[in-house]
Amino acid sequence: MRRKSFDILVSFGGLLIAVVLLAAGALAMWGYSYDNSTVYHQLSAQDITFPPASAFAHAKAGTEITPSMIPSVSQYAGQKLTTGAQAEVYANDFIAVHLSEMPYHGVYALISSAARAAKPGTAQAAKLAALEQTSFQGTSLRGMLLNAYGWWEIGQVALVAGIVSFCLAGITILLSALGLWHARRVPAEEEIPRLHPAGALGGELGASA
């Protein structure tokens, strides 16, 4: 096969791969944009705001702000919750902490079972019913926020995939351009060197000896 034809064939094959990579990158970036926008609007609709910075100055166990919240929650002090990263922190480092401080560690299934077992009309039953509602609300909100965080993470992966696809497409286009440039410089009659089988090469060497 002539070297010029081989260079042109491989170069156009590379350009075809580059088109596929560009299409994949565009789809990944669209997925990132759509995912990010959807998560933003869904979280904004909840109108959740982190506690103000002043609240973290008096962190104390058993209160709204505990010492464990300072390293993570305080970085978003006073901000409106709109991103997946914020949702993850609010769910795991704020809501989960308060749930764990409740009776039965805030586990809805345990509280619900205790509420059903309590004698109706008693103070204990009323207390467990209120606790059950609080646990349900907190657990539901935490689950919703973690779901938003999960989709936000998928969007971040799509962003990285899009960038990688565009970079690979750029490299492929560059290599294809170099291949076409080389094809123009190669003599039209030049052939690709053929590789001799090991046995045939040995026979030729023996014959020449």
C-alpha positions, 0 to 999 in steps of 0.5 A: 500500500502506498504511504500517501494513501495510508496517511490520507486514510488514517487522517480522515479516520482521525477526523471522523473520530474527532467529530464523534468526540465533539458530538459526545462532548457537546452532549455531555456539556448539555447534560451538565447544563441541564442538570445544573439548572434543574438542581438550582431551580428545584433547590431555590424553590425550597427557599432554605437559608443557612444559619447566619455567621453569628450563630456559629460564634456560640456553637454548643452541643444540643443547640441549633449549631453544634461544634461539629457543624463549624468545619462544614456548615459554617462555610455557607453561613447566611447563604441560600441553598442552591447547589448540590454541594450545599445540599449535601452539607445541609443534609448530612452535617445539619439535618442529620446531626439534629435527627441523631440527637432526637430519641431513637436517634431520629430514625422514623421507623423506630419512632413510628413503631413506638408511637403505634405501640403507645396507649392512645390518649396518653401524654406519651402517645402525643409526644411520640406522635409529634416526634414522629411528624418531626422525624418524618419531615426531617428525614424527607427533607434530608432525602430530597436534598441528598437526591438533588446532591446525587444529580448534581454530582452526575452533572459534575461528571458530565462536565469533566467528560465533556472537557475530556472529550473536547481535549481528545477531539483537539488532539485527534484533529491536530494529529490528523492535520499532521498526517495530511501534512505528511501525506503531501510531502511523501513521494507518490510512489513510496510504499509502506515497508513490508514486514518479513515473516521470521522464517522467510527472513531466516531463509533469505539470510541462509541463502545469502550466506 
